[in-house]
């Protein structure tokens, strides 16, 4: 029995991020959202999204109540670096493992993120994982056409200052 934790959307321009948890024995899936505000200039530079990811993982696991013999497999992504030691202290070193998440756990987390994007009115590119740069520009062009949706953009990345669309926006974050 295993609970698998993954994230989706962390590196995308739009929306916050989704943290998903999948219990493979029962197919139970839950997710929570890291609000986009944690990816804005001030909070982003303080890496507030890492603390938020840690809180979410702890909350989801508390709700799922891992059984004494159940392992927790958590994505290797840096977004989970803050929570690993806490989990090892709470559940034991031998039950917490960093893994490359694949399969149903990854798919469900990704679908949850894509559904959240669609709720904004944005239709993601089909092969977005294989075409990161194209996906970024697709999202940026959507924001240009929908400037009222800039509040859903992760504007904390310093490199975004290269683009006129984000120069004035960051001054107000």
PLY file of the C-alpha trace (Angstrom):
ply
format ascii 1.0
element vertex 173
property float x
property float y
property float z
element edge 172
property int vertex1
property int vertex2
end_header
0.00 0.00 0.00
1.32 3.38 -1.03
0.25 7.02 -1.13
1.88 8.84 -4.04
2.29 12.64 -3.96
2.88 14.64 -7.15
2.62 18.21 -8.40
1.47 19.76 -11.68
1.70 23.26 -13.09
4.62 24.44 -10.97
6.65 25.50 -13.99
3.78 26.81 -16.08
2.94 30.47 -16.54
-0.76 30.20 -15.67
-2.55 29.45 -12.42
-0.97 28.22 -9.22
-0.01 24.58 -8.89
-1.81 21.38 -7.99
-0.54 18.98 -5.33
-2.17 15.58 -5.77
-2.19 12.46 -3.59
-3.15 9.02 -4.86
-3.62 5.91 -2.71
-2.99 3.05 -5.09
-4.76 0.37 -3.01
-8.16 2.14 -3.05
-7.64 4.50 -6.04
-8.49 7.42 -3.73
-7.31 10.74 -5.17
-7.26 14.16 -3.51
-5.73 17.43 -4.49
-5.20 20.92 -3.19
-4.07 24.09 -4.93
-1.10 26.32 -4.22
-2.66 29.70 -4.96
-1.04 31.77 -7.69
-0.34 34.52 -5.10
2.60 32.41 -3.86
4.16 32.75 -7.33
4.00 36.58 -7.40
7.14 38.75 -6.98
7.43 39.14 -3.19
6.22 35.72 -2.05
8.04 34.02 -4.93
11.40 35.55 -4.00
10.86 34.32 -0.41
9.98 30.86 -1.82
6.63 30.98 -0.03
5.28 28.40 -2.47
7.63 25.79 -0.92
6.16 26.37 2.54
2.67 26.22 1.08
3.45 22.92 -0.68
4.68 21.56 2.65
1.46 22.62 4.41
-0.67 21.07 1.69
1.17 17.74 1.73
0.88 17.59 5.52
-2.84 18.44 5.36
-3.63 15.87 2.68
-1.72 13.13 4.49
-3.47 13.99 7.78
-6.82 13.62 5.96
-5.80 10.35 4.26
-4.44 8.88 7.51
-1.63 6.63 6.21
-1.78 3.15 7.71
1.25 2.01 9.78
2.51 -0.21 6.96
1.78 2.29 4.17
4.65 4.04 2.41
4.51 7.58 1.06
6.18 8.11 -2.30
6.77 11.75 -3.09
7.88 13.35 -6.33
11.56 14.27 -6.60
10.63 17.83 -7.63
12.23 20.64 -5.63
8.80 21.89 -4.56
8.72 19.08 -2.00
12.20 19.68 -0.55
10.83 21.50 2.53
8.42 18.74 3.54
10.61 15.63 3.27
12.35 15.89 6.64
9.08 16.67 8.41
7.47 13.60 6.87
10.42 11.37 7.79
10.19 12.58 11.39
6.44 12.01 11.54
6.14 8.72 9.62
9.66 7.27 9.82
12.62 7.28 7.42
11.74 3.87 5.99
8.23 4.95 4.89
9.07 8.14 2.95
10.68 7.79 -0.49
11.50 10.30 -3.24
10.48 8.85 -6.60
9.83 9.71 -10.22
6.04 9.72 -10.30
4.44 8.03 -13.31
1.19 6.33 -14.16
-2.20 7.03 -12.65
-0.94 9.28 -9.84
0.80 11.55 -12.33
-2.10 11.47 -14.78
-4.72 12.37 -12.17
-2.64 15.27 -10.84
-2.04 16.58 -14.35
-5.74 16.31 -15.26
-6.67 18.21 -12.09
-4.30 21.01 -13.11
-5.58 21.08 -16.70
-9.16 21.21 -15.44
-8.26 24.22 -13.30
-6.76 25.91 -16.39
-9.92 25.20 -18.36
-11.96 26.75 -15.54
-10.09 30.00 -16.31
-11.19 29.74 -19.94
-7.78 28.64 -21.20
-7.51 25.57 -23.42
-4.07 23.94 -22.97
-2.02 22.67 -25.88
-2.24 18.96 -26.55
1.35 17.75 -26.12
2.25 20.46 -23.59
4.77 18.36 -21.65
6.80 17.71 -24.78
6.61 21.33 -25.90
7.35 23.47 -22.84
8.46 26.59 -24.73
5.51 26.44 -27.10
3.16 25.99 -24.13
4.69 29.04 -22.38
4.17 31.26 -25.44
0.68 29.85 -25.97
-0.21 30.87 -22.40
1.47 34.25 -22.77
-0.41 34.99 -26.00
-3.67 33.98 -24.30
-2.87 36.47 -21.51
-2.22 39.20 -24.10
-5.68 38.53 -25.55
-7.20 38.32 -22.04
-5.40 40.99 -19.97
-7.98 40.68 -17.20
-6.56 37.22 -16.53
-3.05 38.49 -15.70
-3.98 38.03 -12.05
-3.69 34.27 -12.74
-0.14 34.52 -14.12
2.92 33.47 -12.14
4.72 36.81 -12.40
7.47 36.23 -9.80
10.05 34.79 -12.18
12.68 37.48 -12.82
13.13 36.38 -16.45
9.56 37.46 -17.22
10.79 41.07 -17.14
12.05 40.45 -20.69
8.44 40.59 -21.84
6.55 43.88 -21.97
3.35 42.18 -20.81
4.87 41.54 -17.38
6.98 44.67 -16.80
4.19 46.88 -15.56
2.38 43.98 -13.85
5.23 43.16 -11.46
5.33 46.72 -10.16
1.87 46.16 -8.70
2.55 42.75 -7.08
0 1
1 2
2 3
3 4
4 5
5 6
6 7
7 8
8 9
9 10
10 11
11 12
12 13
13 14
14 15
15 16
16 17
17 18
18 19
19 20
20 21
21 22
22 23
23 24
24 25
25 26
26 27
27 28
28 29
29 30
30 31
31 32
32 33
33 34
34 35
35 36
36 37
37 38
38 39
39 40
40 41
41 42
42 43
43 44
44 45
45 46
46 47
47 48
48 49
49 50
50 51
51 52
52 53
53 54
54 55
55 56
56 57
57 58
58 59
59 60
60 61
61 62
62 63
63 64
64 65
65 66
66 67
67 68
68 69
69 70
70 71
71 72
72 73
73 74
74 75
75 76
76 77
77 78
78 79
79 80
80 81
81 82
82 83
83 84
84 85
85 86
86 87
87 88
88 89
89 90
90 91
91 92
92 93
93 94
94 95
95 96
96 97
97 98
98 99
99 100
100 101
101 102
102 103
103 104
104 105
105 106
106 107
107 108
108 109
109 110
110 111
111 112
112 113
113 114
114 115
115 116
116 117
117 118
118 119
119 120
120 121
121 122
122 123
123 124
124 125
125 126
126 127
127 128
128 129
129 130
130 131
131 132
132 133
133 134
134 135
135 136
136 137
137 138
138 139
139 140
140 141
141 142
142 143
143 144
144 145
145 146
146 147
147 148
148 149
149 150
150 151
151 152
152 153
153 154
154 155
155 156
156 157
157 158
158 159
159 160
160 161
161 162
162 163
163 164
164 165
165 166
166 167
167 168
168 169
169 170
170 171
171 172
